[in-house]
Amino acid sequence: LAAIIKDSALCGLGQTAPNPVLSTLRYFRDEYEAHIYDKRCPAAVCSALFKSPCQHACPIEMDVPSYMALVRAGRIEDAYKVMKRTNPFPGVCGRVCPQFCAEKCRRGQLDEPMAIAWIKRYIADNAKRFKVESAPVTRKEKIAVIGAGPAGLTAAQDLALRGYKVTVFEELPHAGGMMRYAIPEYRMPRDIVEKEVADIEALGVEIKTNTRVGRDISYEQIRKDYDGVVLAIGAHKSWKLDIEGENLKGVWGAVEFLREVNLGKKVSIGTKVAIVGGGNSAIDAARTAVRLGAKDVTILYRRERKDMPAWENEIQAAEQEGVKIEYLVAPVKLIGKKGKVTGVECQRMKLGEFDRSGRRKPVPIKGSEFVLSIDTIVPAISQNADTSFLTETSGVNMDKWGGIKVTNRAKTRTTSDDVYIAGDVASGPATVVEAISMGHQAASDVDSHIREKNGEPPYKEPPREPIDIPFEVDEEVIETPKAEMPELKLSERVCSFKEVEQGYSKKTAYKEACRCLRCDAEI
């Protein structure tokens, strides 16, 4: 309409008035679509669309104010029930969530944002777990989920709760995906993942581990045996550096390196290790190398510290453990002897113009090359999905970047009827909570599609157990910093895979919960 008015108007006012609408549609189309279709405000400023900014900022809309209030009241079992309504992995997210919620926390305008993830962890670690009852199978359709990571398991849980018989196929020995095999144990103890996976199995979801699709069972057989498929295969293939010498021994992709360590296999890395990249995977690989006995661990990053995607607290932890970071440096060649890597030739960089990511592009400095002596190098620059089991006859088409092509706005439905995707295979490398969100969406889309084909009405969620949420806030709000997380001593950290962050005590959790301003309250 704005374009028509601009093109047809005879006066200057009519020709220019539509410009603000056309400009914002061009540059902020996602914002418009989020408001119109999803009834969400990504900036968390349109208060009519949400209960509280923190809840709205969460990809799965966890009811943060409610579980804060329940912790303050000492009712952590009820707080746990509130969390499990939207998050099947609260114990996991309490440890590795990026806390999108905290970015919008209004407490941060006074002093510091709430320690939302740490409170979540306290609840998950200390609440008495309720027994999960098996979900009755009420539908004739069977659903297959390929991949037992956070997205696949979330989709499996939701579909089981809607009455479907669900089978999950997982290549690795245990369910959990990246939660178990990409996050080091010093951040994510295995028993936390196992307990939360067990809750999903208790619903009646069958998980077939050590079953690789394309090797142990064909994709075609799955399509024949099941009425719907969710591809939640993650992104388990590390990107290569695309430089000379990458085929030498001692060159590991970050995903493969972390997986081998988490599988309990012996990984020989020597004493001098280089990591390439600036994300959380790079930090995880570096801190893991320290624990494997490396004496000299260096991260090579081609931009400045402020550009690193890794979380600041993780960067600081790595530095405390002796990891060195070389900024504005990029590898250009790997050097080897007798088939084994012995060094990496690097080049200094300077920052040029801004690129599409909003960061300044690294530009090589001529004549700045130098060689770093190493025993092992771990590129941690990104990863993608292994879709080799999808043949040309699968009906699942690929896009021009090699990813799976999607046909709906939610980015879950593929070009093959009844086949959906979720998690990193759909979004690229992301966080656990974002994968959970996509799992919820994929399950909803699968169910909606089946019901639509059958001429059935949409699914109606059964009533939830009522939980009374107390309302108590301090009459006078005093500036109080966020409660710190107690950590394992440095001397104990670097020589073992014991969990570094020790968790809040009951007293600390109560004190932190009392900082909540209860932005959800309608007074």
NORDA-V278003 format. One record per helix or strand of 3 or more residues. SS is the DSSP state (H for helix, E for strand). FROM is the first residue (numbers start at 1). TO is the last residue. If there is no record, write none. Layout:
ss=SS from=FROM to=TO
ss=SS from=FROM to=TO
This chain:
ss=H from=2 to=8
ss=H from=12 to=17
ss=H from=19 to=27
ss=H from=29 to=37
ss=H from=47 to=49
ss=H from=53 to=57
ss=H from=64 to=72
ss=H from=76 to=84
ss=H from=90 to=96
ss=H from=100 to=103
ss=H from=106 to=109
ss=H from=116 to=126
ss=E from=142 to=146
ss=H from=150 to=161
ss=E from=165 to=169
ss=H from=178 to=181
ss=H from=190 to=202
ss=E from=206 to=208
ss=H from=219 to=225
ss=E from=228 to=231
ss=E from=251 to=253
ss=H from=254 to=262
ss=E from=272 to=276
ss=H from=280 to=291
ss=E from=296 to=301
ss=H from=305 to=307
ss=H from=312 to=320
ss=E from=324 to=327
ss=E from=329 to=337
ss=E from=340 to=354
ss=E from=360 to=364
ss=E from=370 to=373
ss=E from=376 to=379
ss=H from=392 to=394
ss=E from=419 to=421
ss=H from=424 to=427
ss=H from=432 to=454
ss=H from=490 to=493
ss=H from=506 to=513
